[in-house]
Amino acid sequence: GENVEQHPSTLSVQEGDSAVIKCTYSDSASNYFPWYKQELGKGPQLIIDIRSNVGEKKDQRIAVTLNKTAKHFSLHITETQPEDSAVYFCAAISGGTSYGKLTFGQGTILTVHP
Amino acid sequence: NAGVMQNPRHLVRRRGQEARLRCSPMKGHSHVYWYRQLPEEGLKFMVYLQKENIIDESGMPKERFSAEFPKEGPSILRIQQVVRGDSAAYFCASSPPTGGANVLTFGAGSRLTVL
């Protein structure tokens, strides 16, 4: 089955700096890669996603890049703000799965200091 | 739209008791997923259900765990004879009939503590 590794486990930045979180996956047939933000006491919320036929996607201060050859994808947050502080999870869906059976990374605790 | 509703939000059980966690999907959603999050870990898929059908239970432990999604009422995740290792946050997600992972909506979770 699919295996997703996420790094770093914790990330501390100053307000205004950029933050990058990286994930690798094992199943070359995986075709969908979402990123979730989880705030304390809440469920994960989808913040951005990318499909395997796209190399990069951007939404305001958030961007995701995908390297299919190397089987890794990254989340980039620019101009970080204190409200970006949360746990971020990457995930992947194995090729051939048409429903929401996600394999999650271990999570990154992002702290943005004012 | 109230979103995915889970209850109870917090549940404390002693070893050997039963835990029942309920999930009401978003309006218009008929597919339900259960995920488990152990402390300081990512979420792990447990089971995928449609009304009255278990579609994929490959992530469910073989014993003590069961899930259902009846024709009427919420989906229920049942854990019998709980042990301390069952302490975790259990998240439910739902999606519409035509959607996949890109339209999953997660609930706020039920946090089970086993004493």
Interface residues (C-beta under 8 A of the other chain):
Chain A: V4 Q6 Y32 P34 Y36 G41 K42 G43 P44 Q45 L46 D49 F89 A91 I93 S98 Y99 G100 K101 L102 T103 F104 G105 Q106 G107
Chain B: V4 H31 Y33 Y35 E40 E41 G42 L43 K44 F45 Y48 I55 D56 F91 A93 S95 G100 A101 N102 L104 F106 G107 A108 G109
